[in-house]
Amino acid sequence: MQLTWDLRYVHTQSWVMDDGSPPQNCFECTCDRSSTVVTGLSEAAAVPQPDNASDHPLADVDATSTSDASTSSSSLSPPSSSPPAMEQLRGVADDVEDALIPKETAIRRMFNNATHTWKHFLDKALALPRGVFPPGLDAHIVFKDMPPLPESLPQNGVLAGAPRWSVPEPAEALADENSDISIVGGTLDDMGLDLSRVTGTTKYFRLAYPDIVECRISSDPSASRCGSPPSSNVGASNAPQGLAILTMCWSYIFSTRLLQLQGRRVHYTDSCVRPLPKNAVGILAQNEILVQLPVEASEPLIQWLCAILAPKPGWSADDKGGPFSPWAACCTGDFTFVVATEEQVCLDPNAEPPTVDEAAELLFEFCKLFGIGHEPLRHDDLAELSPVKAAFLATLAIPFYRMAKLQPDFPRPSLNPAKNGALNINKSTIQYYITDLQYHMTLSMHQYSLGPVLWSIFWQPDVECNLVTPWLAAVKSVIQPALDECDFELLAKIFAMRRPRVALWWHGLFLLGDTKILDMIRTYLDTLDEGCSYDTLARPDIVSAAWTGSAQSYQDDQIPRGYYKNSPVPRADLLQHRHTLTLRDPWPLFYGWRPFGSVPKDSIEPDLYPWLERGHRRVYELWTWWVKEDARTRPRVSLGFRKESKRYASSVPDYLAMMDAPDPSAPVSPTIWLPLAPSQRATRQMIAHSLGNIVGERSASTAVIPGLGDNHPWLKDWTPA
């Protein structure tokens, strides 16, 4: 095999492989549409295999029309710290036109503007004192049209549900978002047939797992990455007080609510910790953590703590379904809890574990005994993160840790009984979370919906797909110190400054403390893939975008634009129309970055003209759960949090405007590595998405990318799906 220089693309400085055989046309095979493979345990997009369909010629191909001019590159050699196998993005000179590769000046402008934008968020985050966060920590801001879990769930297997969209015909007015369906939990019997209402792809929610999530405790309480990082020299850790214990409390509450919806019961097991009178504790071993309960502690609280703090599950569900919920967790490893009481307490073997409401009462009692409160607002409406809220956010992230094979890592708790004085927490604070628990559970337990929300923290609406690399490289260069220092708190603040609704989910992941999550961030910024064993969770999802009110891709653009006569149609708008008119097709959106270029209207399928002239309109209406009851599958409808609770926080902003750098054309430093993968992958998927039309045909002529040759370096050895 010999390396040769492809003279048709000399301006790209790309090496291609030549084994003596003629170049393979990367479009010569057509592929069946991908389908969502539902195993009952997960959702994953199956990679389609090419068949023996006939070749499709490229439209407007002029493989030799590009110039032989040499390229200008951001740096001529990679820095020594760069991954040796990672190819670098190199732009073309300003006087060169390439179908896919951006100009060098565009790369510089994007990198410098992105750096300036993210440094703005970094500076605002650094201006906050340690342990103090920007406004918007209310966990309910993540809801817009989120459906709650239904009041009745199957006792095992999976729960299925699907969205309904309003896609009005061009001659019709935009459907009123205030649907005439007003009864939550009602049925579809009286809705009638309306072709403008389209049911989207079904989602499947796994209800049980064979194993519990095992958490570990760090030996040094000051080493928590939830507050000050170990090397910051700013004093003691700002980690939320008793985070590990409070997270176990919320883990039980989440799990018990799910079991309650399934009609199942909970019982204590023989693995419970045995409480000791304080005079029998003696000298603690280094691996023992003392929870000294005052005399006021009730026996139900003592027994509950002995169950949830056991190194093996101290509570369990009946055997009618899977043994563990998505949130079930326990603290295992080298450390064990010692529960001490003022006097000898014998656990009642016949005691009933608390219900959700009873557990909320016990959680309040525990907070009251140890002075764990809801801190007041301070620093001009900024706030410290309440330990109760921190543990709630951490519990929301447990199912993600389960899927990503991460392990929660908590700081060693140190609790002291409360001194006399008023406690700044009341029952309504905890009940506030309990009331809307089923809304939180929906997104928390479905990782293929949560993942796109998480990774949209780095998405920028006006970044075109071939310029993703300089955007993400700039992001990485700005947050690299926080990544290197494992400074979870600083990252949480930066994210909250940009996208508060999304940042709350990241905050929960950070509170669980596994530093491997930082490796996932690094890998994503370098490759557009988080690098885990499962199918990527970074694909945008228009459903979870509607649920949270946070856009994830160009598909979420709500501004209708009409195109009349022979005006060219931006590719982004064209692909948005095509996707909306094929909502029942499970063909996934691989990336959400904006497609570049325009398509002549006469090159587009005429079936689409009425919609193009009217402008894009797609409105999320409701969610339907399908629940099996009495041997029948019945629909249960939810209009979502906004319409059901009337408490949607519409004023929470996303700061997605890109800022202009003082010198946008400044060269990119040679120490900055611009990996090719993000721009190449996003561009390839733009092409793959452009190959299909609304009648199900897939061919290269549908893509209409002028000047794109069949041997373009960015398409080498790639077959579009």
N, C-alpha and C positions, 0 to 999 in steps of 0.2 A: 504494500500500500504506500502511495507516494503523496507527499504534500505538494500541491501546486497552487499558484496564484490565479485567481479567477479575474481576468482582465476586464470582464464586463462590469465588475463591482470593485475596481481598484480604489475608488474613493472611500470604501468602508474599511479598508485594511483588514479584511476577513480572510482567514485561511479556510480552504475547503478541501475535502478528501476526494481523491481521484484514484479509483482502482481499475481504470481502464474501461469501465462500463459507461454507457451514456447516462447523462444526468437524469435523475428520477424527477418527474413532475410531481410536486407535492400535492397537487390537486387531482391527480389522475384517478384516484379512487373516491367514490362517493361512499358515505357512511350512513347507516340507519341512525335515526335520532336516538340519542341516549334516553334511557328510561330510569326512573327512580326505583331501585331495587329495595323492596321492603321485606326485611327478614322477621319483623315483629320485634326486633331488638335494636335496630338502628336504621338510618336512612343513608344511602350512599349512591352517588352517581356512578353507574356502570360505564366503563370506557368502551365505546363501540369499536368493533373490529371491521376493517374494510372488507367489502365484498368484491365481486367481480363485475361490478357495473361498468358501463362504458365510460370513456374519457369525456371530460367536459373542457372545452377550450377556454382559455382565459379571455376575459373581455379587456379591450384596450391594452393589450400587452405590447410593450416595446422594450424588450430586454436589453437592447443595445443603445437606447436613447440617453442613458445616463452618461455623465461626463467622466473623463479619466482624471479629473483633477484630484490632487491629493487632499486628504482630509486634514482638518485641524482637530486635534484631540485635547481633552481636558488635561491629560498628563501622559507623557510618553512611556512611562514605566510604572508598574504598580508599586505601591509602598511595600516594604518588607513584611509588614504585618497583615497584608491582604491574603485572602485564601488563594493558594497557588492554582487551584483548578477553576477559579471563577473568572470568566471572561469579562473584560471591561467594555462599557458603553463608549463608543467613539462617534461623535457627530460628524456631519459633512460640512464642508465649507459653505459660506454664504452664497457662492455662485453655483452651487451644485443642487440639483433637485433630485430627491430620492423619494420613492413611494412610501417608505416606512421610516427611515432613519431621520431623526430631527437634525436641524442645523446646530452647529457648535454654539452659536450665539443664543439659541433658544435654550440649550442645556445650561449655559452660564446664567442666563436670566432666571430660569426656574430654580436652580440651586441657590442663588443669592437671595431671591425673594423668599424662598422657603426657609432659609436660614434666618433671615430677618424676622419672619413671622413667628417661628418657633422660639427664637430668642426672646421675643416679646412675652410669650407665655412663661418662659423660664424665669425672666426677670421678675415678673409678677409673683411667681411661686416663691422665689428666693426672698422676696420682700416680706413674706409672712413669717411670724415666729414659729418655732418648732411646736408641733402639736396643735396649731391653729390652721383652720381650713377656710377656703372661700365659701360664700353662701351657696346654698343649693344641696345640702347634705340630706335633705328629706328623701327617704327611699321611695316615696310615692311619685316623685317627678318622673320616674321611668315609665309611667303608665300614660297611654293615650287611649287606644282602642283595645287594650289587653283584655282577653276573656279570662274569667276565673275558671278553675277546674269545676266541673259540674258537681252537683250535690250527690250524685250516685256514680260510683265507679265500679268497673269489673274487679273481681278479687284477684285476678292474676292476668298475665299477658300484657296487652297493650291497649291504650286508649286512642281512638282515631277521631280526627276532626278536620274540617276544611273551611276555608274562607269563602265568602261570597262578595263578589265585586259588582259594582254598577259600571257598565260600559255602554252608555246610550248610543243608539244609532245616530248617525250624523244629522238626521232630520229632527231628532228629539232634543229637548232641552236637557241640560245637565241635571241628573237626578239629585233631588234634595237629600243632603246628608242626614237630615232628620227623618229616618225611615218611619213608615207607618206601623212598624212592628214595635210594640211597646212592652211586651210581657217577656221578661227574661225567663228562660227555661220553658218557653212555649214550644209549639211544634210548627211544622211547615205546611200543615194541611190546608190552611186557608190562604196561602200566599198566591196561588194561581201560577200560571205559566207566563213568564216575562223573559223574552229573549235578550233583553239588555242586562239581565242579571246573570252573572257567570260564576259558577262554582270553580274555585281554584284547586290546586293539587292538594291531596290529603297529606296530613302530617300524622305521625305515629309517636305516641308517648309511652316509653317503657316505665312500668309501674313498680317493678321489683328487681332486686339483684341478689345473687347468692352470697355475696360477701359484704362486710361492713367496711367503711372507710377508716383506715387506721391512722391516727394522728400521733405525732411525737412531740415531746416537750424538750426545749433547749435547756442546757445545763446552766446557762448564764442569763439571768433575767434582764441584764442590761444589753444583751446582744440582739434584742428584737429589732427587726428591720421595719417594724410598723411605725417606729418613732425615729429617734436619732440613729443613724447608722453607726456601726462599731468604730469607724475611724474618724468620726466627725468631731470628737473632742468637745462636745457640747453638754456633757454631764449625763445624768441618768436618762434612761430610755423613757420615751413618751408613749410607750405601748399602752393601749387601753387596759385598765385594771381588770384582772381576772378574765382575760379574753378567752383562754382555753375553757374555763368552767362555764362561762356564759354561752360559748358556742355549743357546748354539749347540751345546755338547757334548750337552746333554740333548735338544735338537731332533733331532740326528743319532740318538741312541739310541732315542728314540720312533719315529722314521721307519723306522729299520732293523728294529726289532722288527715293525712292521706289514708291511714287505716280506718279512721272514722268514716270517711267518704266511701270506703269499700265495705263498710259494715263489719269490720273485723275488730277484735279486742286485743288488748295488751296485757301481758302478765310479767311479773318479776321473775328472774331466773336465779339459780344458785350461785351465779358469778358475782353477785353484789359484794361490795366492800363491807366488811364488818366494822361497825363503829366502835371506838374505844373510849372509855372515860379518860379525861385528860391526865389523870394521875397515873394511868397505865401506859402512857405513850413512851415515856423515857426519852433517850437521846435518839434523834432521828438519823437514819443513814443518809448519805449524800443523795441517794436516788429516791428519797421519800419526800413528798410534798404535803405539808400539814394544812388541813382545813379545820381550823378551830372554831366550832360553832358555840355561840353563847347560850346561856341558859334559856333565853327566850325562843330558841329555835323549836319549831313544832316537830312532832314525830313524823308527819307526812313529808316534811321537807328533808329531814334526816334520811329517811328511807329512799326518797327520790334521788338525793345526791349520792347515796351509796350505790344506786343503780347506774346513774349516768356517768359516774367517775370510775367505774370498774374497768380494769384492763381488758376484760372480755365483756361482751354485751350483757349488762345486768337487767335488761328488759328485752322482751321479744314479742312478736305477734303470734297469733294462732297459726296453725299449719294449713290454712285454706289457700294460701298463695305463696309467693316468694317470700323469703324470710326477712329481707331488709329493704327499706325504702331508699330512694336516691339520696336522701340526706342523712341516713343512719351513719353514725360515727362513734368512735370511742378512742380514748387516749391509751395507747399501748407503748411498748418499748421499755427502756430501762427505768423509767420513772413510774412510781405508783403513788396514788393519793392515800393519805391517812386521814380519815374523818374522825375527829375527836369531839366529844361532848362533855358537858359539865358532869353528868352522871351517867351511870350505866344505862344503855338503851338496847333493848332487844327488838330486832326486826320482826314484824308480823309476817309469817309465811303466807298468810291468807289475804294480805292487804291488796287492794286493787290499786294499780298504778293510776296516776292522775289523768283526767281528761285534758283536752287542750285548755279549756278555761281554768281548770284547777291547776294545771302546770303554770299558767300565766300568773295565778295568785302566788304560787310557790316561788316563782322567779322574782316577783315583787318583794316577797318576804326576804329572800336571799339578799337582794340589793339593799333593802332597808337595814338588815343586820350588819352589813359590811360597808355602808355608806357609799354605795355605788349609785351615783345619781345621773341625771340629765343635766349637763353643765349649762349655765346660762350663756346667752349671747354676749359677745364681747368684741373688742377691736372693730368698732364700726360695722356691726352686723356679721362679723366673722365669728366662727364658733369652734370650740374644741369638739372632738368627736366623742360622743357619749359611748361608754363601754357597752351599754345595752344595744345601741344602734350599730356599733362596730361588730359585735358578735352576730347581729342579725344579718348584716351584709356578708360576713364571712360564711354564714350558713348557706346563704343563697349561692355561694360559689362552690360548695362541696360537690354537687353533681358534675361540675366542670372538672374539678380535680380528679374525680373518679374516672371520667372518660380519658383525660390526658395522662393518667397514671402518675399524677403528682401526689405528694404526701404533705398534708398540713403540718406546719412546724410552728408551734406556739412558744412564746416566752414563758419561762417558769413563773407561775402565778404567785403573788405574795399578797395575802389578804390580812387586814387588821379589822377587828370589830369596830363598828361606828362609834364615834364619840357622841355625847349628847348634843342635840341640835337638830334643826329642821333638815330633812332630806329633800333635795331638789329633784324629786321624781314622784310621780303618783301612778295609780293603777291605770289611768287613762292613757298614759304614755305607752305602756306595754300593750294595752288593749287596742291602741291605734294600729299597731302592726297586726294583731290577731284578726281584727275585723276584715282586713283586706288580704289575708294570708293566701287565699286561693288564687288571687291575681298574681302575686309574687311567684307562686309555685309553678304556674304555667310556663313561664319563660325559663325559670331556673332549671327545670328538669328536662328541657329540650335543647340539647347542645347545638343542633343544626339550625336552630333559630337564634340562640344566644351568641354563638360564634360570630356570625356576621355583625351583630351589634358591637361586640368587643373590638373587632378589627377595623370597624368603621372609624375608630378614634384617629386613624392615620389617613382616612380618605379625605380628598379635597375635590369639591365639585368641578372646578375649572381646570384640573390637571388632565391633559389628554394622555391617552394610554401609552404613547411612545415617549412621554416625558415623565413617566412614573419614577424611573431610576433617580434622576437628580432631586426630585421631591423627597423620596424616602431616604436618600443618602444625606440630605440636609437634616432631616428629622433625626437620623441616627447620630450625626455629628453633634447636634445640640444636646440630646439626652444621653450621650455616651458616658459622661461622668457619673450620672445617676445610675446607669446600668452597671458601671464598673464598681461603684460603691455599694451596690445592692440597696440603694436608697429608695425604698418603696414609698415613703411618705412624699418625697419630692416628686416622684413620678405621678403619684395620685393627684398632687396639687397642679402639676402642669396639665394633666388630662382634664381636670375639673375646670381650669381656666378656659379650655377650648370647647369641650362638649360635656357639660355637667351630667346630662342624662346617661351618657355612655360611661363617663368616668366612675359613676357609682358601682357599676359592675366590676370594673377594674380594681376599684378600692377593695371590694370583697376578695378578689383573687390575691391581692397583695397582703391583706390581713392574714390569710392562711399561710403565708410565709415561705413557700417553696421557691428558692431562687431559680429553679429551672424555668419558671415562667419568663424570666429575663432572657434566657437563651431562646425561648420561643419568639420573643419580640425581636431580638437580633436577627434570627433566621428569617422572620417575615420581612423585615426591612431590607434584607439582602436578596430575597428570592421570591417574595409574594406568597410564601408558604411557611407555616409555622414549624414544619419539620417534625411532626409527630407521626406515630405509627398509623393513626386513623386517617380516614379521608379528610382533607382540609375542611376547616370550619369557616374559612374566610370568604366563601362565596356569598355575595349579597342575596338578601331575602326580602322581597317586597312586602311579605306578610309581617315579619318582625319589625320592619321599618314602620309599618302602619301601627303596629301594637305600641311601639315606644315613642312614635312621633319624631324619630331621628333618622334622617335620610342616610342611606348607605351607598347609593350609586346614582348614576345618571337616570336610571329607571324611575327614581322617586321624584323627579322634577315635576312640579304641579302646575307649571305655567303653560297653558295651551297656546300654540303658535300655528297659524294657518298658512298653507303654501298653495298659491293659486297659479294658474296658467303654467308656464314652463320654468318657474323659479326653482333653483336647486334646493334640495332638501338636506339639511345637515344630517350626517349619518347617525348621530345620537338620537335625533327625533325619529328617524326612520326605524331604527332598531327598537325604540320604545313603543312605537305603534305596532310593530310586528309581534313583540312580546305580549302586549296587552291583548291582541287578537288571537293569541294561542295560549291563554292562561291555563287551559286544561292539560296542555302538554307539559310533562315533567322535565322538559329540556332545561338544564340548570343555567343560571347566570354565573359564569366562572369568575369574572371580575367586574367591578363596578366603575372602573375608570372611564372617563368620557372618550368615546370614539372620535377620531379626527376626520376632517374632510366632509365633503358634500357629495350627493348623488344626483345626477340629472333626473328630473321627474319622469322623463320619458323612458328611463331605464328601470323604473319601479313598476311592479305589478299593478295594472289598472284597478284591480279590486280594492286597492288601498286608497285611491284618489279621494273618495268622499271623506274619509277620516283625516287625511292629510290637509284637506281644505278646511275642515271644521276645527282641527287642532286636537291634541291628545287629551282625553278625559278618562280617568279611571279612578273610581272612588271605592275605598274599602267600606263595606256595609256592616257585615256581621260575621260571626264565627258559629259554626254548627258542630257540636259534639255528637258522636254516634255512640249511644250507650245501650248495651244489651240488658233488657229487663224482661223477665217472664218469657224467656225464649224468643223475644222479639227485639230487634234493634230499633231504638227510638231516637229521634233527633232532639237535641237540647240546644237552644239558640241563645247566644249572648251578643248584645250590642257593644260590649266593651266598657271599660272603666269610665270613660268620659261621659257616656250617656247614662250609665247605670248609677254612678255615684255623684255626678255633677261636681266633682272635685278635681278635674283635670287642671294641672298647672300650666296654662298656655303661655305664661310670661317667661318661662325658662329659655334663655337664648342659646343658640349655637354660634360660636364665633368662627365662621368659616371664610371670612374675607381674607384674601392674601394681601400682605403688605408689600409695598415696593421698597426694595433695598436702596440705600444711598447710591450705590454704584452697581446696578444690575449686570453690567457687562464685564465686571471684574473676573479675571481668570480663576478657575477653581484650583485650590491649592493642590500641589502634587501629593500631599499626604492624604488627600481624600480619595477613597476608592469608589468608583462609580460602577457597580456591577451591572452587567448587561441584562441579567435574568429578569428583573421586574419589568422593564420596558418591553423586552422581547416577549415575555409571557403574556402580558396584557394586550399587546398588539396582535399576537397570534390568536388570542381568544376573540378579539374584535373581528378578525377575519373569519374565524369559524362561525361566529354569530351572524356575520353578514351573508353567509352562503345560503341561508334558508329564507323562504318567503312564506306568506300566510297560507298558501295552498299546499304546503308540505314539500315543495320541490327544493332540492339542494344542489347548487352548481356554482362553479367559479364565476360564471357570467352574472350571477346575482350580486356578487360582492362589489363590482364596479370600482376597482382601485386603479386609476390610470397609472401607467408606467410600471406596474408590478410584474416582474418577470417570474417565470416558474422556478428559477434557480437563485432567487434572492437569498443573501446570506442569512437573514433572520428566519428564513423558512426552511433552511437546510435540514434534512432528515426529520421533517415534521409532517405528519399527516393530519389534516384537520378533522376533528370529531364532528 
